[in-house]
């Protein structure tokens, strides 16, 4: 007897998006079950017996899972389509036939590490706060933050009426008029790093994501990607702070 599963879970398993994003697609009326638009959360389906459409295209059984790390250039958006006609990151993946989606987002002017996959369950684990997957960024900020400011950012500051989680910051270089700071956080609020530095009076001039957990860009060229292996995935969830230790 086939086992029913939640519609959003099925979409995630099929590689459409993370479960959270799949819920947004359902709410937006982009999903149909047996010819009927489904907008209710928690609907159960039997994939073997029912037909699911996403944007009027049949959702097939899960493709072979694939995991990519892209060094995103400036000027690309991390969506799969853009009504404004701006360049999208999927055009940087020649030869990849699987339908992959970004795990989290980077602003159009932010560069660096971007994971793409068709594994919705893994994406959910990376994005969910309870797993505390740390992301490391390199920020060029105006001026030089004082020790007091660094301590405040590390302990958490009030941002949009909610305190940020503890972070780790290291000033790597000081220049005339700006500094290069490495910041490690596990939250994923929209434009969080930029807002944190803006709040303490050191606006971000340039931002690059260096790593997910201990999975780093290393020598990956801008605009290029590599296919990840199982050991790479393990690095994402590693609790050892190898990155900061190596770069401190």
Secondary structure, 3 states (H helix, E strand, C coil): CCCCEEHHHHHHHCCCCCHHHHHHHHHCCCEEECCEECCCCCCEECCCCCCEEECCEECCCCCCCCEEEEEECCCCECCCCCCCCCCEHHHHCCCCCCCCEECCCCCCCCEEEEEEECCHHHHHHHHCHHHCCCEEEEEEEECCCCHHHHHHHHHCCEECCEECCCCEEEEEEEECCEEEEEEEECCCCCCHHHHHHHHCCCCEEEEEEEEECCEECCCCCCCCEEECCHHHHHHHCCCCCHHHHHHC
